[in-house]
Amino acid sequence: QVQLVESGGGLVQAGGSLRLSCQASGSIFSINNMDWYRQAPGQQRELVAATRGPITNYADSVKGRFTASRVNAKNTLYLQMNSLKPENTADYYCQLWGLGDYWGQGSQVTVSS
C-alpha cells in the first residue's frame, strides 16, 4: 500500500512560481502512470498533466509553464508551476496508478492578481 502526502501549496502573486511535492510512503519505482489534477471552487476536477513512462502530456492552459517530474530514488513526484495566473487557483492532487490507484490529499494553490 502506498500513501501520498502533498506539500508546497500556498499563496503566490501572479507571475510567481510554486513547486508541489508528492511524497510516497513506499517505493513508486514500479508504478508508471503519474497524473496531476486540479479542482477550482465550483468546478469539476481537471487533468493538468499525465505522465506515461517517459512522456508527459499537459493541458493546453498550462503548456510551457508547468512541468511534472518524479525522482524514484526519493519516492517523490513534483509539479513545477511557473508564470502562475489567478485562474490557476485550485486544489491540486497527485495520482499514481497502475499497480493500485493512489491519491494525494490535495494542496491548495492561490494566485493573487
VOBA-1610 file (N, C-alpha, C; in pm, whole numbers, padded with zeros to 5 digits, always signed):
BEGIN
Gln+00085-00119+00000Gln+00000+00000+00000Gln+00088+00124+00000Val+00056+00219-00087Val+00132+00343-00098Val+00044+00458-00052Gln+00097+00544+00031Gln+00028+00667+00069Gln+00104+00785+00011Leu+00030+00884-00037Leu+00090+01002-00096Leu+00058+01123-00010Val+00160+01199+00026Val+00144+01319+00107Val+00196+01438+00027Glu+00109+01535+00004Glu+00146+01652-00074Glu+00192+01767+00014Ser+00276+01851-00046Ser+00319+01973+00019Ser+00358+02074-00088Gly+00377+02199-00045Gly+00427+02301-00136Gly+00325+02402-00185Gly+00199+02381-00151Gly+00099+02479-00193Gly+00110+02607-00112Gly+00031+02707-00150Gly+00033+02832-00076Gly-00021+02946-00159Leu+00009+03066-00111Leu-00036+03189-00176Leu+00082+03251-00251Val+00058+03286-00376Val+00164+03347-00458Val+00101+03454-00546Gln+00179+03555-00580Gln+00130+03659-00670Gln+00136+03610-00815Ala+00051+03668-00897Ala+00053+03634-01039Ala+00193+03655-01094Gly+00236+03560-01177Gly+00371+03564-01232Gly+00472+03486-01151Gly+00435+03447-01032Gly+00525+03374-00945Gly+00527+03225-00973Ser+00601+03153-00890Ser+00620+03009-00908Ser+00595+02935-00777Leu+00552+02812-00791Leu+00541+02719-00679Leu+00583+02581-00728Arg+00635+02499-00636Arg+00661+02361-00669Arg+00586+02272-00569Leu+00498+02191-00621Leu+00426+02095-00539Leu+00507+01966-00533Ser+00508+01906-00415Ser+00573+01777-00395Ser+00469+01675-00352Cys+00492+01552-00390Cys+00401+01442-00356Cys+00489+01327-00310Gln+00500+01311-00179Gln+00591+01213-00120Gln+00518+01082-00097Ala+00573+00973-00150Ala+00511+00841-00133Ala+00572+00769-00013Ser+00489+00691+00055Ser+00536+00619+00173Ser+00610+00492+00136Gly+00591+00445+00012Gly+00660+00325-00032Gly+00725+00348-00167Ser+00784+00244-00220Ser+00852+00256-00348Ser+00752+00280-00461Ile+00786+00374-00546Ile+00700+00404-00662Ile+00766+00361-00791Phe+00876+00291-00781Phe+00955+00257-00898Phe+00873+00184-01001Ser+00785+00093-00957Ser+00712+00007-01050Ser+00579+00066-01094Ile+00544+00184-01047Ile+00416+00247-01083Ile+00445+00355-01186Asn+00404+00330-01311Asn+00447+00415-01421Asn+00357+00534-01450Asn+00231+00525-01413Asn+00136+00629-01452Asn+00124+00733-01341Met+00151+00857-01378Met+00151+00966-01281Met+00068+01081-01339Asp-00027+01127-01262Asp-00112+01237-01306Asp-00120+01345-01200Trp-00141+01465-01247Trp-00173+01579-01160Trp-00307+01636-01205Tyr-00396+01656-01109Tyr-00527+01714-01134Tyr-00539+01843-01052Arg-00638+01922-01088Arg-00674+02035-01005Arg-00826+02052-01006Gln-00874+02112-00900Gln-01017+02139-00890Gln-01035+02277-00831Ala-01091+02366-00911Ala-01120+02501-00865Ala-01257+02503-00799Pro-01282+02599-00714Pro-01412+02606-00645Pro-01529+02608-00744Gly-01624+02519-00723Gly-01743+02514-00807Gly-01721+02451-00944Gln-01602+02396-00967Gln-01573+02336-01097Gln-01537+02189-01084Gln-01541+02118-01197Gln-01503+01978-01197Gln-01352+01962-01190Arg-01310+01846-01145Arg-01167+01816-01141Arg-01114+01808-01284Glu-00997+01868-01304Glu-00938+01881-01438Glu-00800+01816-01439Leu-00771+01739-01544Leu-00639+01680-01559Leu-00541+01786-01607Val-00433+01805-01535Val-00334+01907-01566Val-00215+01847-01640Ala-00167+01731-01592Ala-00051+01667-01652Ala-00066+01516-01637Ala-00034+01445-01745Ala-00045+01299-01744Ala+00087+01240-01794Thr+00151+01161-01712Thr+00280+01100-01747Thr+00263+00950-01765Arg+00307+00903-01882Arg+00305+00760-01913Arg+00448+00724-01955Gly+00521+00662-01864Gly+00661+00634-01892Gly+00737+00764-01910Pro+00808+00780-02022Pro+00889+00900-02043Pro+00813+01020-02100Ile+00686+01003-02129Ile+00610+01107-02198Ile+00508+01171-02105Thr+00506+01303-02105Thr+00407+01377-02028Thr+00327+01467-02121Asn+00197+01459-02110Asn+00108+01549-02182Asn+00047+01647-02084Tyr+00032+01771-02130Tyr-00018+01876-02043Tyr-00148+01935-02100Ala-00230+01985-02010Ala-00346+02062-02054Ala-00296+02185-02130Asp-00369+02224-02232Asp-00326+02337-02314Asp-00303+02463-02231Ser-00383+02479-02128Ser-00376+02602-02048Ser-00248+02613-01966Val-00174+02502-01949Val-00053+02506-01866Val+00074+02472-01944Lys+00060+02438-02070Lys+00177+02402-02151Lys+00280+02514-02151Gly+00405+02475-02133Gly+00512+02572-02131Gly+00534+02639-01997Arg+00441+02620-01904Arg+00453+02683-01772Arg+00466+02581-01660Phe+00403+02466-01675Phe+00406+02362-01572Phe+00493+02246-01619Thr+00564+02184-01524Thr+00645+02066-01555Thr+00626+01961-01447Ala+00586+01843-01489Ala+00571+01730-01397Ala+00696+01644-01403Ser+00741+01596-01288Ser+00860+01512-01285Ser+00851+01416-01166Arg+00944+01325-01159Arg+00948+01231-01047Arg+01094+01193-01021Val+01125+01167-00896Val+01255+01115-00856Val+01228+00985-00783Asn+01246+00874-00851Asn+01215+00745-00791Asn+01299+00717-00667Ala+01423+00760-00669Ala+01512+00735-00554Ala+01459+00803-00428Lys+01381+00909-00446Lys+01323+00981-00331Lys+01175+00948-00315Asn+01122+00861-00401Asn+00979+00827-00398Asn+00892+00952-00398Thr+00927+01046-00484Thr+00861+01176-00482Thr+00826+01221-00624Leu+00707+01277-00635Leu+00661+01340-00758Leu+00664+01491-00738Tyr+00681+01564-00849Tyr+00684+01709-00840Tyr+00598+01770-00951Leu+00543+01887-00921Leu+00479+01969-01023Leu+00534+02110-01007Gln+00621+02149-01101Gln+00676+02284-01100Gln+00581+02374-01177Met+00538+02482-01115Met+00441+02572-01177Met+00502+02711-01184Asn+00522+02760-01305Asn+00580+02891-01328Asn+00479+02984-01395Ser+00507+03112-01389Ser+00420+03213-01451Ser+00274+03190-01413Leu+00252+03175-01285Leu+00118+03144-01238Leu+00021+03259-01263Lys-00103+03219-01287Lys-00210+03315-01316Lys-00322+03296-01213Pro-00402+03400-01190Pro-00513+03385-01093Pro-00605+03268-01127Glu-00623+03238-01254Glu-00711+03127-01293Glu-00651+02990-01262Asn-00526+02987-01217Asn-00465+02862-01173Asn-00499+02829-01028Thr-00570+02919-00962Thr-00611+02895-00823Thr-00700+02772-00816Ala-00660+02674-00733Ala-00732+02547-00723Ala-00666+02461-00617Asp-00732+02351-00586Asp-00669+02243-00510Asp-00606+02147-00610Tyr-00480+02114-00588Tyr-00406+02028-00681Tyr-00383+01891-00616Tyr-00401+01786-00697Tyr-00391+01649-00648Tyr-00295+01569-00734Cys-00211+01490-00670Cys-00127+01396-00743Cys-00195+01258-00739Gln-00169+01181-00843Gln-00223+01046-00852Gln-00119+00955-00914Leu-00102+00838-00855Leu-00023+00731-00913Leu-00115+00613-00936Trp-00105+00551-01052Trp-00192+00436-01075Trp-00125+00340-01171Gly-00173+00219-01167Gly-00118+00109-01246Gly-00126-00016-01161Leu-00037-00022-01064Leu-00046-00126-00963Leu-00114-00063-00843Gly-00246-00053-00847Gly-00319+00022-00745Gly-00351+00162-00795Asp-00425+00234-00716Asp-00466+00371-00751Asp-00451+00455-00625Tyr-00358+00550-00628Tyr-00323+00624-00508Tyr-00335+00774-00533Trp-00390+00844-00433Trp-00412+00988-00445Trp-00349+01062-00327Gly-00298+01181-00357Gly-00257+01271-00251Gly-00378+01339-00190Gln-00357+01407-00079Gln-00468+01468-00006Gln-00508+01603-00063Gly-00426+01655-00153Gly-00454+01785-00214Gly-00370+01896-00156Ser-00330+01990-00241Ser-00256+02108-00199Ser-00329+02231-00252Gln-00354+02325-00165Gln-00426+02446-00207Gln-00327+02547-00265Val-00358+02593-00385Val-00277+02695-00452Val-00367+02815-00478Thr-00324+02930-00429Thr-00398+03054-00450Thr-00306+03155-00517Val-00350+03205-00630Val-00272+03303-00706Val-00346+03436-00704Ser-00282+03536-00647Ser-00345+03667-00637Ser-00306+03754-00756Ser-00395+03843-00793Ser-00368+03930-00909Ser-00298+04058-00866
//
